[in-house]
Amino acid sequence: MARKRSRTAVLKRQREVKKSEKQAMKREKREIRKDAPGHESVATRDDLADYGFPVDDSEGLDESKLGSAR
């Protein structure tokens, strides 16, 4: 005869299963985002403008403003 589990044991097991499934889904989503094409780690000028940062539209950089970084 099968042993009857208490209600609390069943609920605990269900919580554990749900938690492990959630962790697995997060891992899968993270891998998908990592491997997705077009995933850029650097913001473009358009992105900066959308966020409200002042963007200089001149294509060439004025080296006198950059200072002596070299």
PDB file of N, CA, C and O in Angstrom:
ATOM      1  N   MET A   1       0.835  -1.175   0.000  1.00  0.00           N
ATOM      2  CA  MET A   1       0.000   0.000   0.000  1.00  0.00           C
ATOM      3  C   MET A   1       0.885   1.246   0.000  1.00  0.00           C
ATOM      4  O   MET A   1       1.889   1.304   0.710  1.00  0.00           O
ATOM      5  N   ALA A   2       0.513   2.214  -0.782  1.00  0.00           N
ATOM      6  CA  ALA A   2       1.288   3.452  -0.886  1.00  0.00           C
ATOM      7  C   ALA A   2       1.115   4.285   0.369  1.00  0.00           C
ATOM      8  O   ALA A   2       0.048   4.318   0.981  1.00  0.00           O
ATOM      9  N   ARG A   3       2.166   4.938   0.722  1.00  0.00           N
ATOM     10  CA  ARG A   3       2.138   5.777   1.916  1.00  0.00           C
ATOM     11  C   ARG A   3       1.470   7.105   1.594  1.00  0.00           C
ATOM     12  O   ARG A   3       1.786   7.725   0.579  1.00  0.00           O
ATOM     13  N   LYS A   4       0.577   7.535   2.423  1.00  0.00           N
ATOM     14  CA  LYS A   4      -0.131   8.790   2.202  1.00  0.00           C
ATOM     15  C   LYS A   4       0.721   9.948   2.719  1.00  0.00           C
ATOM     16  O   LYS A   4       1.188   9.924   3.858  1.00  0.00           O
ATOM     17  N   ARG A   5       0.916  10.942   1.889  1.00  0.00           N
ATOM     18  CA  ARG A   5       1.705  12.118   2.282  1.00  0.00           C
ATOM     19  C   ARG A   5       0.800  13.147   2.931  1.00  0.00           C
ATOM     20  O   ARG A   5      -0.383  13.267   2.612  1.00  0.00           O
ATOM     21  N   SER A   6       1.387  13.870   3.835  1.00  0.00           N
ATOM     22  CA  SER A   6       0.612  14.932   4.474  1.00  0.00           C
ATOM     23  C   SER A   6       0.435  16.091   3.507  1.00  0.00           C
ATOM     24  O   SER A   6       1.201  16.244   2.556  1.00  0.00           O
ATOM     25  N   ARG A   7      -0.553  16.882   3.753  1.00  0.00           N
ATOM     26  CA  ARG A   7      -0.858  18.018   2.878  1.00  0.00           C
ATOM     27  C   ARG A   7       0.307  19.009   2.838  1.00  0.00           C
ATOM     28  O   ARG A   7       0.635  19.537   1.776  1.00  0.00           O
ATOM     29  N   THR A   8       0.927  19.261   3.982  1.00  0.00           N
ATOM     30  CA  THR A   8       2.046  20.219   4.015  1.00  0.00           C
ATOM     31  C   THR A   8       3.235  19.710   3.210  1.00  0.00           C
ATOM     32  O   THR A   8       3.925  20.498   2.563  1.00  0.00           O
ATOM     33  N   ALA A   9       3.483  18.402   3.244  1.00  0.00           N
ATOM     34  CA  ALA A   9       4.590  17.846   2.468  1.00  0.00           C
ATOM     35  C   ALA A   9       4.335  18.001   0.971  1.00  0.00           C
ATOM     36  O   ALA A   9       5.250  18.294   0.201  1.00  0.00           O
ATOM     37  N   VAL A  10       3.086  17.801   0.573  1.00  0.00           N
ATOM     38  CA  VAL A  10       2.730  17.945  -0.848  1.00  0.00           C
ATOM     39  C   VAL A  10       2.894  19.392  -1.286  1.00  0.00           C
ATOM     40  O   VAL A  10       3.440  19.662  -2.356  1.00  0.00           O
ATOM     41  N   LEU A  11       2.428  20.316  -0.468  1.00  0.00           N
ATOM     42  CA  LEU A  11       2.541  21.734  -0.812  1.00  0.00           C
ATOM     43  C   LEU A  11       4.009  22.172  -0.865  1.00  0.00           C
ATOM     44  O   LEU A  11       4.398  22.961  -1.726  1.00  0.00           O
ATOM     45  N   LYS A  12       4.809  21.657   0.053  1.00  0.00           N
ATOM     46  CA  LYS A  12       6.235  21.992   0.060  1.00  0.00           C
ATOM     47  C   LYS A  12       6.894  21.502  -1.225  1.00  0.00           C
ATOM     48  O   LYS A  12       7.672  22.228  -1.844  1.00  0.00           O
ATOM     49  N   ARG A  13       6.588  20.287  -1.619  1.00  0.00           N
ATOM     50  CA  ARG A  13       7.150  19.729  -2.847  1.00  0.00           C
ATOM     51  C   ARG A  13       6.715  20.531  -4.064  1.00  0.00           C
ATOM     52  O   ARG A  13       7.511  20.750  -4.977  1.00  0.00           O
ATOM     53  N   GLN A  14       5.476  20.965  -4.089  1.00  0.00           N
ATOM     54  CA  GLN A  14       4.986  21.781  -5.204  1.00  0.00           C
ATOM     55  C   GLN A  14       5.734  23.111  -5.269  1.00  0.00           C
ATOM     56  O   GLN A  14       6.080  23.582  -6.352  1.00  0.00           O
ATOM     57  N   ARG A  15       5.982  23.715  -4.099  1.00  0.00           N
ATOM     58  CA  ARG A  15       6.741  24.971  -4.075  1.00  0.00           C
ATOM     59  C   ARG A  15       8.157  24.774  -4.592  1.00  0.00           C
ATOM     60  O   ARG A  15       8.674  25.600  -5.345  1.00  0.00           O
ATOM     61  N   GLU A  16       8.781  23.672  -4.183  1.00  0.00           N
ATOM     62  CA  GLU A  16      10.140  23.387  -4.637  1.00  0.00           C
ATOM     63  C   GLU A  16      10.196  23.187  -6.150  1.00  0.00           C
ATOM     64  O   GLU A  16      11.105  23.682  -6.816  1.00  0.00           O
ATOM     65  N   VAL A  17       9.220  22.459  -6.685  1.00  0.00           N
ATOM     66  CA  VAL A  17       9.170  22.212  -8.129  1.00  0.00           C
ATOM     67  C   VAL A  17       8.966  23.532  -8.875  1.00  0.00           C
ATOM     68  O   VAL A  17       9.630  23.792  -9.878  1.00  0.00           O
ATOM     69  N   LYS A  18       8.062  24.348  -8.389  1.00  0.00           N
ATOM     70  CA  LYS A  18       7.778  25.637  -9.035  1.00  0.00           C
ATOM     71  C   LYS A  18       9.019  26.533  -9.011  1.00  0.00           C
ATOM     72  O   LYS A  18       9.328  27.203  -9.997  1.00  0.00           O
ATOM     73  N   LYS A  19       9.724  26.538  -7.885  1.00  0.00           N
ATOM     74  CA  LYS A  19      10.926  27.362  -7.753  1.00  0.00           C
ATOM     75  C   LYS A  19      12.021  26.894  -8.720  1.00  0.00           C
ATOM     76  O   LYS A  19      12.676  27.718  -9.358  1.00  0.00           O
ATOM     77  N   SER A  20      12.218  25.589  -8.829  1.00  0.00           N
ATOM     78  CA  SER A  20      13.244  25.077  -9.732  1.00  0.00           C
ATOM     79  C   SER A  20      12.876  25.335 -11.195  1.00  0.00           C
ATOM     80  O   SER A  20      13.754  25.613 -12.011  1.00  0.00           O
ATOM     81  N   GLU A  21      11.591  25.247 -11.531  1.00  0.00           N
ATOM     82  CA  GLU A  21      11.161  25.556 -12.896  1.00  0.00           C
ATOM     83  C   GLU A  21      11.386  27.026 -13.224  1.00  0.00           C
ATOM     84  O   GLU A  21      11.791  27.363 -14.336  1.00  0.00           O
ATOM     85  N   LYS A  22      11.127  27.893 -12.263  1.00  0.00           N
ATOM     86  CA  LYS A  22      11.334  29.325 -12.472  1.00  0.00           C
ATOM     87  C   LYS A  22      12.818  29.621 -12.697  1.00  0.00           C
ATOM     88  O   LYS A  22      13.166  30.425 -13.562  1.00  0.00           O
ATOM     89  N   GLN A  23      13.681  28.980 -11.930  1.00  0.00           N
ATOM     90  CA  GLN A  23      15.118  29.174 -12.102  1.00  0.00           C
ATOM     91  C   GLN A  23      15.570  28.690 -13.475  1.00  0.00           C
ATOM     92  O   GLN A  23      16.399  29.334 -14.117  1.00  0.00           O
ATOM     93  N   ALA A  24      15.038  27.573 -13.923  1.00  0.00           N
ATOM     94  CA  ALA A  24      15.390  27.043 -15.243  1.00  0.00           C
ATOM     95  C   ALA A  24      14.928  27.992 -16.350  1.00  0.00           C
ATOM     96  O   ALA A  24      15.646  28.197 -17.329  1.00  0.00           O
ATOM     97  N   MET A  25      13.746  28.563 -16.201  1.00  0.00           N
ATOM     98  CA  MET A  25      13.251  29.510 -17.201  1.00  0.00           C
ATOM     99  C   MET A  25      14.138  30.744 -17.254  1.00  0.00           C
ATOM    100  O   MET A  25      14.425  31.255 -18.337  1.00  0.00           O
ATOM    101  N   LYS A  26      14.577  31.230 -16.093  1.00  0.00           N
ATOM    102  CA  LYS A  26      15.456  32.395 -16.064  1.00  0.00           C
ATOM    103  C   LYS A  26      16.783  32.094 -16.764  1.00  0.00           C
ATOM    104  O   LYS A  26      17.301  32.927 -17.507  1.00  0.00           O
ATOM    105  N   ARG A  27      17.328  30.900 -16.523  1.00  0.00           N
ATOM    106  CA  ARG A  27      18.584  30.527 -17.182  1.00  0.00           C
ATOM    107  C   ARG A  27      18.403  30.492 -18.689  1.00  0.00           C
ATOM    108  O   ARG A  27      19.259  30.979 -19.429  1.00  0.00           O
ATOM    109  N   GLU A  28      17.296  29.920 -19.153  1.00  0.00           N
ATOM    110  CA  GLU A  28      17.038  29.843 -20.593  1.00  0.00           C
ATOM    111  C   GLU A  28      16.879  31.233 -21.199  1.00  0.00           C
ATOM    112  O   GLU A  28      17.420  31.509 -22.269  1.00  0.00           O
ATOM    113  N   LYS A  29      16.141  32.107 -20.522  1.00  0.00           N
ATOM    114  CA  LYS A  29      15.956  33.471 -21.034  1.00  0.00           C
ATOM    115  C   LYS A  29      17.281  34.211 -21.103  1.00  0.00           C
ATOM    116  O   LYS A  29      17.542  34.939 -22.060  1.00  0.00           O
ATOM    117  N   ARG A  30      18.119  34.026 -20.088  1.00  0.00           N
ATOM    118  CA  ARG A  30      19.416  34.694 -20.070  1.00  0.00           C
ATOM    119  C   ARG A  30      20.279  34.230 -21.233  1.00  0.00           C
ATOM    120  O   ARG A  30      20.959  35.044 -21.857  1.00  0.00           O
ATOM    121  N   GLU A  31      20.263  32.927 -21.537  1.00  0.00           N
ATOM    122  CA  GLU A  31      21.012  32.405 -22.673  1.00  0.00           C
ATOM    123  C   GLU A  31      20.473  32.940 -23.991  1.00  0.00           C
ATOM    124  O   GLU A  31      21.244  33.268 -24.892  1.00  0.00           O
ATOM    125  N   ILE A  32      19.154  33.029 -24.107  1.00  0.00           N
ATOM    126  CA  ILE A  32      18.549  33.540 -25.336  1.00  0.00           C
ATOM    127  C   ILE A  32      18.937  35.004 -25.551  1.00  0.00           C
ATOM    128  O   ILE A  32      19.301  35.402 -26.658  1.00  0.00           O
ATOM    129  N   ARG A  33      18.855  35.801 -24.480  1.00  0.00           N
ATOM    130  CA  ARG A  33      19.233  37.217 -24.602  1.00  0.00           C
ATOM    131  C   ARG A  33      20.704  37.365 -24.944  1.00  0.00           C
ATOM    132  O   ARG A  33      21.075  38.241 -25.724  1.00  0.00           O
ATOM    133  N   LYS A  34      21.540  36.521 -24.370  1.00  0.00           N
ATOM    134  CA  LYS A  34      22.979  36.593 -24.612  1.00  0.00           C
ATOM    135  C   LYS A  34      23.303  36.283 -26.065  1.00  0.00           C
ATOM    136  O   LYS A  34      24.156  36.934 -26.669  1.00  0.00           O
ATOM    137  N   ASP A  35      22.617  35.284 -26.629  1.00  0.00           N
ATOM    138  CA  ASP A  35      22.894  34.843 -27.988  1.00  0.00           C
ATOM    139  C   ASP A  35      22.083  35.570 -29.050  1.00  0.00           C
ATOM    140  O   ASP A  35      22.263  35.317 -30.241  1.00  0.00           O
ATOM    141  N   ALA A  36      21.199  36.465 -28.643  1.00  0.00           N
ATOM    142  CA  ALA A  36      20.321  37.140 -29.598  1.00  0.00           C
ATOM    143  C   ALA A  36      21.118  38.064 -30.516  1.00  0.00           C
ATOM    144  O   ALA A  36      22.005  38.783 -30.057  1.00  0.00           O
ATOM    145  N   PRO A  37      20.804  38.047 -31.804  1.00  0.00           N
ATOM    146  CA  PRO A  37      21.474  38.978 -32.716  1.00  0.00           C
ATOM    147  C   PRO A  37      21.027  40.401 -32.430  1.00  0.00           C
ATOM    148  O   PRO A  37      19.873  40.644 -32.078  1.00  0.00           O
ATOM    149  N   GLY A  38      21.942  41.326 -32.581  1.00  0.00           N
ATOM    150  CA  GLY A  38      21.617  42.722 -32.340  1.00  0.00           C
ATOM    151  C   GLY A  38      21.733  43.119 -30.892  1.00  0.00           C
ATOM    152  O   GLY A  38      21.404  44.248 -30.526  1.00  0.00           O
ATOM    153  N   HIS A  39      22.194  42.213 -30.069  1.00  0.00           N
ATOM    154  CA  HIS A  39      22.377  42.538 -28.655  1.00  0.00           C
ATOM    155  C   HIS A  39      23.612  43.420 -28.547  1.00  0.00           C
ATOM    156  O   HIS A  39      24.737  42.963 -28.752  1.00  0.00           O
ATOM    157  N   GLU A  40      23.390  44.680 -28.226  1.00  0.00           N
ATOM    158  CA  GLU A  40      24.495  45.628 -28.151  1.00  0.00           C
ATOM    159  C   GLU A  40      24.725  46.031 -26.708  1.00  0.00           C
ATOM    160  O   GLU A  40      23.782  46.285 -25.958  1.00  0.00           O
ATOM    161  N   SER A  41      25.976  46.086 -26.335  1.00  0.00           N
ATOM    162  CA  SER A  41      26.294  46.498 -24.975  1.00  0.00           C
ATOM    163  C   SER A  41      26.623  47.984 -24.914  1.00  0.00           C
ATOM    164  O   SER A  41      26.800  48.534 -23.828  1.00  0.00           O
ATOM    165  N   VAL A  42      26.706  48.645 -26.080  1.00  0.00           N
ATOM    166  CA  VAL A  42      27.024  50.068 -26.137  1.00  0.00           C
ATOM    167  C   VAL A  42      25.835  50.807 -26.742  1.00  0.00           C
ATOM    168  O   VAL A  42      25.297  50.397 -27.770  1.00  0.00           O
ATOM    169  N   ALA A  43      25.434  51.891 -26.103  1.00  0.00           N
ATOM    170  CA  ALA A  43      24.304  52.675 -26.598  1.00  0.00           C
ATOM    171  C   ALA A  43      24.714  53.471 -27.834  1.00  0.00           C
ATOM    172  O   ALA A  43      25.828  53.990 -27.910  1.00  0.00           O
ATOM    173  N   THR A  44      23.809  53.560 -28.789  1.00  0.00           N
ATOM    174  CA  THR A  44      24.052  54.370 -29.974  1.00  0.00           C
ATOM    175  C   THR A  44      23.674  55.818 -29.679  1.00  0.00           C
ATOM    176  O   THR A  44      23.106  56.117 -28.629  1.00  0.00           O
ATOM    177  N   ARG A  45      23.986  56.700 -30.599  1.00  0.00           N
ATOM    178  CA  ARG A  45      23.618  58.112 -30.426  1.00  0.00           C
ATOM    179  C   ARG A  45      22.099  58.269 -30.325  1.00  0.00           C
ATOM    180  O   ARG A  45      21.598  59.080 -29.547  1.00  0.00           O
ATOM    181  N   ASP A  46      21.380  57.485 -31.120  1.00  0.00           N
ATOM    182  CA  ASP A  46      19.914  57.536 -31.062  1.00  0.00           C
ATOM    183  C   ASP A  46      19.402  57.097 -29.696  1.00  0.00           C
ATOM    184  O   ASP A  46      18.461  57.685 -29.162  1.00  0.00           O
ATOM    185  N   ASP A  47      20.026  56.057 -29.128  1.00  0.00           N
ATOM    186  CA  ASP A  47      19.626  55.600 -27.797  1.00  0.00           C
ATOM    187  C   ASP A  47      19.849  56.703 -26.764  1.00  0.00           C
ATOM    188  O   ASP A  47      18.987  56.959 -25.923  1.00  0.00           O
ATOM    189  N   LEU A  48      21.001  57.349 -26.832  1.00  0.00           N
ATOM    190  CA  LEU A  48      21.303  58.420 -25.885  1.00  0.00           C
ATOM    191  C   LEU A  48      20.316  59.568 -26.029  1.00  0.00           C
ATOM    192  O   LEU A  48      19.866  60.133 -25.032  1.00  0.00           O
ATOM    193  N   ALA A  49      19.977  59.916 -27.270  1.00  0.00           N
ATOM    194  CA  ALA A  49      19.023  60.996 -27.501  1.00  0.00           C
ATOM    195  C   ALA A  49      17.646  60.629 -26.949  1.00  0.00           C
ATOM    196  O   ALA A  49      16.947  61.480 -26.400  1.00  0.00           O
ATOM    197  N   ASP A  50      17.263  59.369 -27.096  1.00  0.00           N
ATOM    198  CA  ASP A  50      15.974  58.918 -26.570  1.00  0.00           C
ATOM    199  C   ASP A  50      15.913  59.018 -25.050  1.00  0.00           C
ATOM    200  O   ASP A  50      14.849  59.259 -24.479  1.00  0.00           O
ATOM    201  N   TYR A  51      17.057  58.831 -24.400  1.00  0.00           N
ATOM    202  CA  TYR A  51      17.109  58.922 -22.944  1.00  0.00           C
ATOM    203  C   TYR A  51      17.247  60.355 -22.442  1.00  0.00           C
ATOM    204  O   TYR A  51      17.214  60.602 -21.236  1.00  0.00           O
ATOM    205  N   GLY A  52      17.400  61.294 -23.364  1.00  0.00           N
ATOM    206  CA  GLY A  52      17.450  62.693 -22.987  1.00  0.00           C
ATOM    207  C   GLY A  52      18.850  63.250 -22.783  1.00  0.00           C
ATOM    208  O   GLY A  52      19.002  64.365 -22.286  1.00  0.00           O
ATOM    209  N   PHE A  53      19.873  62.492 -23.159  1.00  0.00           N
ATOM    210  CA  PHE A  53      21.237  62.991 -23.049  1.00  0.00           C
ATOM    211  C   PHE A  53      21.534  63.911 -24.216  1.00  0.00           C
ATOM    212  O   PHE A  53      21.091  63.654 -25.336  1.00  0.00           O
ATOM    213  N   PRO A  54      22.274  64.974 -23.971  1.00  0.00           N
ATOM    214  CA  PRO A  54      22.638  65.854 -25.095  1.00  0.00           C
ATOM    215  C   PRO A  54      23.613  65.123 -26.017  1.00  0.00           C
ATOM    216  O   PRO A  54      24.617  64.568 -25.570  1.00  0.00           O
ATOM    217  N   VAL A  55      23.294  65.135 -27.320  1.00  0.00           N
ATOM    218  CA  VAL A  55      24.123  64.431 -28.295  1.00  0.00           C
ATOM    219  C   VAL A  55      24.584  65.429 -29.333  1.00  0.00           C
ATOM    220  O   VAL A  55      23.776  66.124 -29.948  1.00  0.00           O
ATOM    221  N   ASP A  56      25.898  65.495 -29.523  1.00  0.00           N
ATOM    222  CA  ASP A  56      26.467  66.356 -30.543  1.00  0.00           C
ATOM    223  C   ASP A  56      26.396  65.600 -31.866  1.00  0.00           C
ATOM    224  O   ASP A  56      26.937  64.501 -31.987  1.00  0.00           O
ATOM    225  N   ASP A  57      25.726  66.192 -32.859  1.00  0.00           N
ATOM    226  CA  ASP A  57      25.518  65.493 -34.124  1.00  0.00           C
ATOM    227  C   ASP A  57      26.702  65.597 -35.075  1.00  0.00           C
ATOM    228  O   ASP A  57      26.650  65.041 -36.172  1.00  0.00           O
ATOM    229  N   SER A  58      27.769  66.293 -34.687  1.00  0.00           N
ATOM    230  CA  SER A  58      28.926  66.385 -35.575  1.00  0.00           C
ATOM    231  C   SER A  58      29.618  65.030 -35.642  1.00  0.00           C
ATOM    232  O   SER A  58      29.815  64.374 -34.620  1.00  0.00           O
ATOM    233  N   GLU A  59      29.981  64.621 -36.838  1.00  0.00           N
ATOM    234  CA  GLU A  59      30.585  63.302 -37.028  1.00  0.00           C
ATOM    235  C   GLU A  59      32.036  63.271 -36.576  1.00  0.00           C
ATOM    236  O   GLU A  59      32.467  62.280 -35.986  1.00  0.00           O
ATOM    237  N   GLY A  60      32.793  64.310 -36.831  1.00  0.00           N
ATOM    238  CA  GLY A  60      34.200  64.347 -36.445  1.00  0.00           C
ATOM    239  C   GLY A  60      34.358  64.832 -35.017  1.00  0.00           C
ATOM    240  O   GLY A  60      33.598  65.684 -34.556  1.00  0.00           O
ATOM    241  N   LEU A  61      35.324  64.302 -34.329  1.00  0.00           N
ATOM    242  CA  LEU A  61      35.593  64.733 -32.973  1.00  0.00           C
ATOM    243  C   LEU A  61      36.667  65.813 -32.986  1.00  0.00           C
ATOM    244  O   LEU A  61      37.651  65.713 -33.718  1.00  0.00           O
ATOM    245  N   ASP A  62      36.474  66.824 -32.187  1.00  0.00           N
ATOM    246  CA  ASP A  62      37.454  67.880 -32.059  1.00  0.00           C
ATOM    247  C   ASP A  62      38.463  67.437 -31.005  1.00  0.00           C
ATOM    248  O   ASP A  62      38.130  67.347 -29.823  1.00  0.00           O
ATOM    249  N   GLU A  63      39.695  67.160 -31.431  1.00  0.00           N
ATOM    250  CA  GLU A  63      40.686  66.612 -30.514  1.00  0.00           C
ATOM    251  C   GLU A  63      41.116  67.618 -29.454  1.00  0.00           C
ATOM    252  O   GLU A  63      41.639  67.222 -28.413  1.00  0.00           O
ATOM    253  N   SER A  64      40.906  68.910 -29.695  1.00  0.00           N
ATOM    254  CA  SER A  64      41.275  69.896 -28.678  1.00  0.00           C
ATOM    255  C   SER A  64      40.361  69.769 -27.457  1.00  0.00           C
ATOM    256  O   SER A  64      40.761  70.112 -26.345  1.00  0.00           O
ATOM    257  N   LYS A  65      39.136  69.277 -27.663  1.00  0.00           N
ATOM    258  CA  LYS A  65      38.211  69.092 -26.550  1.00  0.00           C
ATOM    259  C   LYS A  65      38.509  67.816 -25.767  1.00  0.00           C
ATOM    260  O   LYS A  65      38.160  67.706 -24.591  1.00  0.00           O
ATOM    261  N   LEU A  66      39.158  66.849 -26.426  1.00  0.00           N
ATOM    262  CA  LEU A  66      39.440  65.585 -25.787  1.00  0.00           C
ATOM    263  C   LEU A  66      40.593  65.659 -24.796  1.00  0.00           C
ATOM    264  O   LEU A  66      40.663  64.853 -23.868  1.00  0.00           O
ATOM    265  N   GLY A  67      41.483  66.600 -24.978  1.00  0.00           N
ATOM    266  CA  GLY A  67      42.626  66.702 -24.097  1.00  0.00           C
ATOM    267  C   GLY A  67      43.722  65.749 -24.510  1.00  0.00           C
ATOM    268  O   GLY A  67      43.694  65.194 -25.609  1.00  0.00           O
ATOM    269  N   SER A  68      44.675  65.560 -23.640  1.00  0.00           N
ATOM    270  CA  SER A  68      45.793  64.672 -23.979  1.00  0.00           C
ATOM    271  C   SER A  68      45.614  63.347 -23.241  1.00  0.00           C
ATOM    272  O   SER A  68      46.199  63.122 -22.181  1.00  0.00           O
ATOM    273  N   ALA A  69      44.816  62.502 -23.810  1.00  0.00           N
ATOM    274  CA  ALA A  69      44.530  61.215 -23.200  1.00  0.00           C
ATOM    275  C   ALA A  69      45.589  60.175 -23.578  1.00  0.00           C
ATOM    276  O   ALA A  69      45.640  59.094 -22.991  1.00  0.00           O
ATOM    277  N   ARG A  70      46.410  60.499 -24.536  1.00  0.00           N
ATOM    278  CA  ARG A  70      47.401  59.518 -25.001  1.00  0.00           C
ATOM    279  C   ARG A  70      48.691  59.711 -24.345  1.00  0.00           C
ATOM    280  O   ARG A  70      49.639  58.974 -24.618  1.00  0.00           O
TER     281      ARG A  70
END
